[in-house]
Amino acid sequence: MFESIRALCGGKPIIINSAYRSPEHNRKIGGARHSQHVQGRALDLNPPKGMTVQGFYDLIRDNHRELGVNGIGRYKTFVHVDIRETPDDRLVVWNGNGIKDSGTDA
């Protein structure tokens, strides 16, 4: 999924802020209780240089099926993407504040 997102952004470098988290670390930083990070299914990504968080989010959301993204959250400085299992490849979407989301167990 990550390399497909990077290719969609023209191969520009993308910084990964967070990937797998141990349950202890996830609790320590205030992550969601059932975080996809703890299951190794999620990445928090900074947009590539020259792209806003909103533009990066929109690009991924518009292409989520081709990218294999089933969960996406927009935060102030990064975008969360994950490959959770969803019925009919439904996209789970939210906006978050800080590190913790605002209403879903992402």
Order of alpha helices (4+ residues) and beta strands (2+ residues): alpha-beta-alpha-beta-alpha-alpha-beta-beta-beta-beta
